[in-house]
Structures are given as structure tokens and as C-alpha cells.
Amino acid sequence: MVRAKKTIPFWICLIVSIGLMVAGFCVPPTGIIDGSVLTAVGVLFGFATLAQIPIIIEVAGYVKMTKGDMTIEAKGINQNQ
């Protein structure tokens, strides 16, 4: 139950993102999604991903993210190394 509550931000961001994409097809001009909608969806997906990092660390105990030449490593509290 506790883990289910921790995933609420992810599901909220996902639902809002899908809603923005659907609304982008429905408003004039119909069938064309504006760049600002795509930017908003990307930002929401980014927040959804960031909200999952503590849960991933809790379950896996270790996470390593790499973007270009930057690397971030995080270990859970119970990791001795």
C-alpha cells in the first residue's frame, strides 16, 4: 500500500500528459499538436521519471544514471559499499 501511494505522482503526470496529447488533436487546428504541448508533455514525463527514482533506489538499492559525460550514482540506506 505504501508503494502504491508513492506512484501517485507518476500516474498523475502520465494521465495529464496523455490528456494534453489528446487535446492537442482536438483543438484548432485539428490534428496538429503545437510545440508548446509537446514541451509540456516532455516536462511532465521528466517529473514523472524523477518521482520514480526514490522508489527505484528503495527496491533495487542502487541506481546509476548517465547523460553525456555526467554520471550520477545513488545508493540506498542499506547499501554498505
C-alpha positions as CSV (number, residue, x, y, z in Angstrom):
1,M,0.0,0.0,0.0
2,V,2.9,2.4,0.8
3,R,4.5,1.8,-2.6
4,A,1.2,2.4,-4.3
5,K,0.9,5.9,-2.7
6,K,4.5,6.7,-3.9
7,T,3.5,6.1,-7.5
8,I,0.7,8.6,-7.5
9,P,2.8,11.5,-8.9
10,F,3.8,9.2,-11.8
11,W,0.2,8.3,-12.7
12,I,-0.9,11.9,-12.4
13,C,1.8,13.1,-14.8
14,L,1.1,10.3,-17.2
15,I,-2.7,10.9,-17.3
16,V,-2.2,14.7,-17.7
17,S,0.4,14.1,-20.5
18,I,-2.0,11.8,-22.3
19,G,-4.8,14.3,-21.9
20,L,-2.6,17.0,-23.4
21,M,-1.8,14.9,-26.4
22,V,-5.4,14.1,-27.0
23,A,-6.5,17.7,-26.5
24,G,-3.7,18.7,-28.9
25,F,-5.5,16.8,-31.7
26,C,-9.0,18.2,-30.8
27,V,-8.4,21.9,-30.6
28,P,-8.0,24.1,-33.8
29,P,-6.0,23.4,-35.9
30,T,-7.4,19.9,-35.7
31,G,-4.8,17.1,-36.0
32,I,-1.8,19.3,-35.4
33,I,0.0,19.3,-32.0
34,D,1.7,22.6,-31.2
35,G,5.3,22.6,-30.0
36,S,4.3,24.0,-26.6
37,V,2.1,21.0,-25.9
38,L,5.0,18.6,-26.8
39,T,7.3,20.6,-24.5
40,A,4.7,20.4,-21.6
41,V,4.4,16.6,-22.2
42,G,8.1,16.2,-22.1
43,V,8.4,18.2,-18.9
44,L,5.6,16.2,-17.2
45,F,7.3,12.9,-18.3
46,G,10.5,14.2,-16.8
47,F,8.8,14.9,-13.5
48,A,7.2,11.5,-13.6
49,T,10.6,9.9,-14.0
50,L,12.2,11.9,-11.2
51,A,9.4,10.9,-8.9
52,Q,10.2,7.2,-9.5
53,I,13.9,7.5,-8.6
54,P,13.4,7.1,-4.8
55,I,11.2,4.1,-5.4
56,I,13.8,2.5,-7.7
57,I,16.5,3.1,-5.1
58,E,14.3,1.6,-2.4
59,V,13.6,-1.6,-4.5
60,A,16.9,-2.0,-6.3
61,G,19.2,-0.4,-3.7
62,Y,21.4,1.2,-6.3
63,V,20.9,3.4,-9.4
64,K,23.3,4.9,-11.9
65,M,22.2,7.5,-14.5
66,T,24.5,8.7,-17.3
67,K,23.9,11.6,-19.7
68,G,26.8,12.5,-21.9
69,D,29.9,12.9,-19.7
70,M,27.8,13.3,-16.5
71,T,27.2,10.3,-14.2
72,I,25.1,10.2,-11.1
73,E,25.1,7.2,-8.7
74,A,22.8,6.8,-5.7
75,K,22.8,4.0,-3.1
76,G,20.0,3.1,-0.7
77,I,20.5,3.5,3.0
78,N,21.0,-0.3,3.5
79,Q,23.9,-0.4,1.0
80,N,27.3,-0.9,2.7
81,Q,29.6,-0.1,-0.2
